Structures are given as C-alpha cells and as structure tokens.
Amino acid sequence: MLTCDTYLMPTTLKDALQVWADAPEGSRLVAGATDILPWARDGRAGDVHLPCMVDITRVSELQGYEVQGDRVRLNANMVFQQFLEDETLIRLLPNMPYCAAWFADDQIRQQATLVGNIVNASPAGDGLPPVLTLNGEIELARLQDGAVVTRRLPVADFVTGPGRTELDAGEIATAVYVDAMEGYGGSFQKVGMRRSLVISAVCCAALVRTDASGKVFEDIRLSIGGIGPRPIRLHDIEEMLRGQEMTRELVAQASLKPAELVASRSRVEYRRAVTSGFVEAAIEDALVALGAPKPEPEQRETLNA
C-alpha cells in the first residue's frame, strides 16, 4: 500500500518547482503514477509511506506538445495514448504509435507519460528506444533566484543506468524534444515473459527512409533496450546500412551484430537469440510501413539460419 502525509497538486511550473524544492527528503514527484503504484506493493517495495507526494498533472505548462520547425516539443504530461490518437504525432513520429500500441493497456496508456517513462530509466523501458532514434533531448527545470531556469541534455546521456539519471535535486523533467520524421517508416518490437501487459525483456525501435527509387537505405535509425544497463543507439549498424541497396541478405547480416552487445546479467543467451531477430524485424516492418511487401516468415527463418 502507498500512503503519504501530504499530497500536493500545484497548477503552475513555478509553484511545482517551489513545492518540490521544499519537499522533505524521501518525497516523490508523480504524474501518471503508473510506476510508483506497482512498486509500492507486496513483493516489491511492500508498504510505502512517503512524507509528501507532488502531483504535476495539473501544471498548465506541462500539457500538450508544440511543433517547432524540424523538432517537436513533447511536454511532460503527454500520455502514451496521444501517440495513437493525434494525427500530427502519428505523421511526425512514425515509430511512437507502434510503441504506444505495445505499452500496457488502454487504461494505463491514458495515465502513463513518456517523460515519466524516461525518468524511470528502466533498461528496457518502452519509450526509450524510440526516443533515442528521434535524437531525443530532455528538458530539466529548476528554480534559481526565484526564476525558472532550464537545461537540456541528450536522453542518451541523461539515463546513466538502471533507475539512474542526471536529474539533480530540485529539478523537474518538463519536456522531451524529438526530431520530426515525416516520410519515414517506423516500427517497434517487444518481447517479455507473458503475453498480456508485457514488461519488456528486449525492445527495439526503427526509423527508415528510402531514396526515390525505393531500393536504397537513404537513412536508418535503430535503438534497442533490455540488453544492457541502459538502452543504446545502434550507430554502427546504421552506418553499415545507410546508402546501401536494400536486400534481405544485407538486413539479416546487419541484424547479427547487436547480439554481441548483450551485457545483461540475466537470461543472456535468450536476449542474444531475440536481439538479432528483433533488429531484422524492426527494419523490415519499418519498410512495410513505407509500402514494401511484408516478408514471409520462412524468409526470415532462412536468413537467420
């Protein structure tokens, strides 16, 4: 059970930062609260009592999103369900709808925020690989001499390990900035220990754009989570494929390399086996989103043999 002495719901960012700066040690900041509630139960943290909880869901500056040229600012209270419903986000962020479709269930998607998923810093957090392919930068706000000041850093640098980030005391993550990727095909792959409400063991995101002929990888972005202490961008595979003619043999060859990167302490052989297939499937499904024919299952099996 989760209990607290004080539950506060500020409505402006400045008030939220002041409340958070003054909160007693051991207090927690929440938005969707879809991570903290499962944590505070028997079998994990057990009964948890906090001195204060600061709920930022009513902070006006943290609602919605804004398209800023070739970047999109996703504010901290953006929930996963919006990536399935908003036509602009579906068009500009083509791998996020696939990620959102895999994310928990309808009820949780209406509550869980992308920024909260990033700050939670799970090695296999669903939102992290897509954001890495989108060159995500996280915005962090704090009070300085009574004024709100912000800083940004790449999400790839912000997450430093399982549950560890560069978030400083008194800071609140207010937004994530991502590339607008209209015209790309996107995909997201995920596997876990169960078929319903899957918690990722391995997850992989891809973005692909072809040249005018539709036969050459003009650009490709890949990221994978669950194979080490934090999700990683697969820059070497991107370089291997970029500018090359698309063949299933080339994709299959490239997909073998990430298995060498598995650094998880548990279920290592399983993760290695899954990783190669996921990278191949992520690339092929992103191409399918651009209109390419979907390969038959036996074709993937032959290439992976």
C-alpha positions as CSV (number, residue, x, y, z in Angstrom):
1,M,0.0,0.0,0.0
2,L,1.2,3.6,-0.8
3,T,0.4,6.3,1.8
4,C,1.7,9.8,2.4
5,D,1.4,12.6,4.9
6,T,0.8,15.4,2.3
7,Y,-0.4,15.2,-1.3
8,L,0.1,18.5,-3.3
9,M,-1.2,19.4,-6.8
10,P,0.4,22.7,-8.0
11,T,-1.0,24.3,-11.1
12,T,2.0,26.3,-12.4
13,L,5.5,25.2,-13.1
14,K,7.0,27.8,-10.8
15,D,4.8,26.6,-7.9
16,A,5.6,23.0,-8.7
17,L,9.3,23.7,-8.5
18,Q,9.0,25.6,-5.3
19,V,6.9,22.9,-3.7
20,W,9.3,20.2,-4.9
21,A,12.4,22.2,-3.7
22,D,10.8,22.5,-0.2
23,A,9.5,18.9,0.0
24,P,11.0,16.8,2.8
25,E,13.6,14.1,2.0
26,G,12.0,11.0,0.7
27,S,9.2,12.7,-1.1
28,R,8.2,11.6,-4.6
29,L,7.1,13.5,-7.7
30,V,4.3,11.9,-9.7
31,A,2.4,12.4,-12.9
32,G,0.7,9.2,-14.2
33,A,1.9,7.3,-11.1
34,T,1.9,4.1,-13.1
35,D,5.4,3.1,-11.9
36,I,5.1,4.1,-8.2
37,L,1.9,2.3,-7.5
38,P,3.0,-1.2,-8.7
39,W,6.3,-0.5,-6.8
40,A,4.6,0.1,-3.5
41,R,3.0,-3.3,-3.1
42,D,3.9,-6.7,-1.6
43,G,6.7,-8.5,-3.5
44,R,8.4,-5.2,-4.5
45,A,8.7,-2.3,-2.0
46,G,5.9,-3.6,0.2
47,D,4.0,-0.9,2.2
48,V,5.5,2.5,1.5
49,H,4.8,5.7,3.4
50,L,6.1,9.0,2.0
51,P,6.3,12.4,3.7
52,C,5.0,14.1,0.6
53,M,3.8,13.4,-2.9
54,V,3.8,16.2,-5.5
55,D,1.4,15.6,-8.4
56,I,2.2,17.7,-11.5
57,T,-0.7,16.6,-13.7
58,R,-2.4,20.0,-13.3
59,V,0.6,22.1,-14.2
60,S,-0.5,24.2,-17.2
61,E,2.9,24.5,-18.8
62,L,3.3,20.7,-18.9
63,Q,0.3,19.9,-21.1
64,G,0.3,19.1,-24.8
65,Y,3.0,19.5,-27.5
66,E,4.4,22.0,-29.9
67,V,5.9,21.6,-33.4
68,Q,9.0,23.8,-33.7
69,G,10.3,23.5,-37.2
70,D,12.0,20.1,-37.6
71,R,11.6,19.4,-33.8
72,V,8.7,18.5,-31.7
73,R,8.4,19.5,-28.0
74,L,6.5,16.9,-26.1
75,N,5.6,18.3,-22.7
76,A,5.9,16.2,-19.5
77,N,2.2,15.4,-19.2
78,M,1.9,13.9,-22.7
79,V,0.5,10.4,-22.2
80,F,1.1,7.4,-24.4
81,Q,-2.5,7.2,-25.7
82,Q,-2.0,10.5,-27.5
83,F,0.5,8.9,-29.9
84,L,-2.3,6.6,-31.1
85,E,-4.9,9.3,-31.5
86,D,-3.2,12.6,-32.6
87,E,-2.9,12.7,-36.4
88,T,0.0,15.1,-36.3
89,L,2.0,13.0,-33.9
90,I,1.3,9.9,-35.9
91,R,2.6,11.6,-39.0
92,L,5.7,13.2,-37.4
93,L,6.8,10.5,-35.0
94,P,6.1,7.3,-37.0
95,N,7.5,4.8,-34.5
96,M,5.8,6.2,-31.4
97,P,2.3,4.8,-32.4
98,Y,3.8,1.3,-32.6
99,C,5.5,1.8,-29.2
100,A,2.2,3.1,-27.7
101,A,0.2,0.2,-29.0
102,W,2.5,-2.2,-27.2
103,F,2.5,-0.1,-24.0
104,A,0.4,-1.8,-21.3
105,D,-3.3,-1.4,-21.9
106,D,-5.9,1.3,-22.7
107,Q,-6.3,2.4,-19.1
108,I,-2.6,2.7,-18.3
109,R,-1.9,4.5,-21.6
110,Q,-4.3,7.2,-20.6
111,Q,-2.2,7.8,-17.5
112,A,1.4,6.9,-18.2
113,T,3.6,9.7,-19.6
114,L,6.5,9.4,-22.0
115,V,8.7,11.7,-19.9
116,G,7.9,9.7,-16.7
117,N,8.9,6.5,-18.6
118,I,12.3,8.2,-19.5
119,V,12.9,9.4,-15.9
120,N,12.1,6.0,-14.6
121,A,15.2,4.8,-16.5
122,S,14.4,1.1,-16.9
123,P,16.9,-0.7,-19.0
124,A,14.0,-2.0,-21.1
125,G,11.7,1.0,-20.8
126,D,9.4,1.0,-23.8
127,G,9.7,4.8,-24.5
128,L,13.4,5.0,-24.5
129,P,14.5,3.2,-27.8
130,P,12.0,5.3,-29.9
131,V,13.1,8.5,-28.3
132,L,16.8,7.6,-28.9
133,T,16.0,7.1,-32.7
134,L,14.3,10.5,-32.6
135,N,17.5,12.2,-31.2
136,G,15.6,13.0,-28.0
137,E,16.7,15.7,-25.6
138,I,15.2,16.1,-22.2
139,E,14.5,19.5,-20.7
140,L,15.1,19.9,-16.9
141,A,13.8,22.9,-14.9
142,R,14.8,24.3,-11.6
143,L,14.4,27.5,-9.6
144,Q,17.3,29.9,-9.4
145,D,17.0,33.1,-7.5
146,G,13.2,32.8,-7.8
147,A,13.2,32.3,-11.6
148,V,12.6,29.2,-13.6
149,V,15.7,28.1,-15.5
150,T,16.1,25.1,-17.7
151,R,18.8,23.0,-19.2
152,R,18.8,20.3,-21.9
153,L,20.8,17.2,-22.5
154,P,20.5,14.2,-24.8
155,V,18.4,11.4,-23.5
156,A,21.3,9.0,-24.3
157,D,23.4,10.9,-21.7
158,F,20.5,11.6,-19.3
159,V,20.0,7.9,-18.5
160,T,23.1,6.5,-16.8
161,G,22.0,3.1,-15.7
162,P,19.0,1.1,-14.2
163,G,16.9,3.7,-12.4
164,R,19.7,6.3,-12.6
165,T,19.7,9.6,-14.4
166,E,21.4,13.0,-14.4
167,L,18.3,14.6,-12.7
168,D,19.6,16.9,-10.0
169,A,17.9,17.6,-6.6
170,G,15.1,20.1,-7.0
171,E,14.8,19.6,-10.8
172,I,11.7,18.5,-12.7
173,A,11.8,17.0,-16.2
174,T,9.4,19.3,-18.1
175,A,9.6,18.1,-21.8
176,V,11.4,15.9,-24.3
177,Y,12.4,17.4,-27.7
178,V,12.5,15.0,-30.6
179,D,13.1,15.1,-34.4
180,A,10.1,15.4,-36.7
181,M,10.4,12.4,-39.0
182,E,7.6,12.8,-41.6
183,G,8.1,10.5,-44.5
184,Y,9.9,7.8,-42.5
185,G,8.6,4.3,-41.8
186,G,8.6,3.4,-38.2
187,S,8.4,0.2,-36.1
188,F,8.7,-1.1,-32.6
189,Q,9.4,-4.7,-31.4
190,K,8.9,-6.1,-27.9
191,V,9.0,-9.4,-26.1
192,G,8.6,-10.3,-22.4
193,M,7.7,-13.1,-20.0
194,R,3.9,-13.0,-20.7
195,R,1.5,-12.3,-23.5
196,S,-0.7,-9.7,-21.7
197,L,0.6,-6.4,-20.4
198,V,4.1,-7.4,-21.4
199,I,7.0,-5.9,-19.4
200,S,9.9,-5.8,-21.9
201,A,12.8,-8.2,-21.7
202,V,14.0,-6.8,-25.0
203,C,12.6,-4.0,-27.2
204,C,13.8,-2.4,-30.4
205,A,12.7,0.7,-32.4
206,A,13.5,1.6,-36.0
207,L,13.0,4.5,-38.4
208,V,13.7,4.1,-42.1
209,R,13.7,6.3,-45.2
210,T,14.4,5.1,-48.7
211,D,15.6,7.0,-51.7
212,A,13.3,8.0,-54.6
213,S,13.7,4.5,-56.2
214,G,12.6,2.8,-53.0
215,K,15.6,0.5,-53.3
216,V,18.3,2.2,-51.2
217,F,18.5,3.0,-47.4
218,E,18.7,6.8,-47.5
219,D,18.6,7.0,-43.8
220,I,18.0,4.5,-40.9
221,R,17.9,4.8,-37.2
222,L,17.9,1.9,-34.7
223,S,17.9,1.6,-31.0
224,I,17.5,-1.4,-28.6
225,G,16.7,-1.8,-24.9
226,G,17.0,-4.7,-22.5
227,I,20.4,-5.9,-23.5
228,G,22.4,-3.9,-21.0
229,P,22.1,-1.3,-18.2
230,R,20.5,1.2,-20.5
231,P,19.1,1.4,-24.0
232,I,21.5,2.1,-26.8
233,R,21.5,3.5,-30.3
234,L,22.9,1.1,-32.9
235,H,25.1,3.7,-34.8
236,D,27.4,1.1,-36.3
237,I,24.6,-0.8,-37.9
238,E,23.0,2.4,-39.2
239,E,26.3,3.3,-40.9
240,M,26.6,-0.2,-42.3
241,L,23.2,0.1,-44.0
242,R,22.9,3.8,-44.9
243,G,23.4,4.4,-48.6
244,Q,23.3,0.6,-49.4
245,E,20.9,-1.1,-51.7
246,M,18.2,-2.9,-49.7
247,T,18.4,-6.7,-49.7
248,R,17.1,-9.2,-47.2
249,E,20.6,-10.7,-47.0
250,L,22.1,-7.3,-46.0
251,V,19.4,-6.8,-43.4
252,A,20.0,-10.3,-42.0
253,Q,23.7,-9.8,-41.9
254,A,23.4,-6.5,-40.1
255,S,20.9,-7.9,-37.6
256,L,23.5,-10.4,-36.3
257,K,25.8,-7.7,-34.8
258,P,23.7,-6.5,-31.9
259,A,23.8,-9.9,-30.2
260,E,27.5,-9.2,-29.5
261,L,26.4,-6.1,-27.4
262,V,24.2,-8.1,-24.9
263,A,25.6,-7.1,-21.5
264,S,22.6,-8.0,-19.3
265,R,23.3,-10.1,-16.2
266,S,20.2,-12.3,-16.6
267,R,18.9,-14.6,-19.4
268,V,21.9,-13.7,-21.6
269,E,21.6,-16.4,-24.2
270,Y,17.8,-15.7,-24.6
271,R,18.5,-12.0,-25.1
272,R,21.1,-12.7,-27.7
273,A,18.8,-15.0,-29.6
274,V,16.0,-12.5,-29.5
275,T,18.1,-9.5,-30.3
276,S,19.1,-10.4,-33.9
277,G,15.6,-11.4,-34.9
278,F,14.2,-8.1,-33.4
279,V,16.6,-5.9,-35.3
280,E,15.8,-7.6,-38.6
281,A,12.0,-7.5,-37.9
282,A,12.2,-3.8,-36.9
283,I,13.9,-2.8,-40.1
284,E,11.6,-4.9,-42.3
285,D,8.4,-3.7,-40.5
286,A,9.6,-0.1,-40.9
287,L,9.9,-0.7,-44.6
288,V,6.5,-2.3,-44.7
289,A,5.2,0.9,-43.2
290,L,6.6,2.7,-46.2
291,G,4.7,0.3,-48.6
292,A,7.3,-2.5,-49.0
293,P,5.9,-6.1,-49.1
294,K,6.0,-7.9,-45.8
295,P,8.4,-10.9,-45.9
296,E,7.1,-14.4,-45.4
297,P,8.0,-16.0,-42.0
298,E,10.0,-18.7,-43.8
299,Q,12.2,-16.0,-45.4
300,R,13.2,-14.6,-42.1
301,E,13.9,-18.1,-40.8
302,T,16.1,-18.9,-43.8
303,L,18.1,-15.7,-43.4
304,N,18.6,-16.3,-39.6
305,A,19.6,-20.0,-40.1
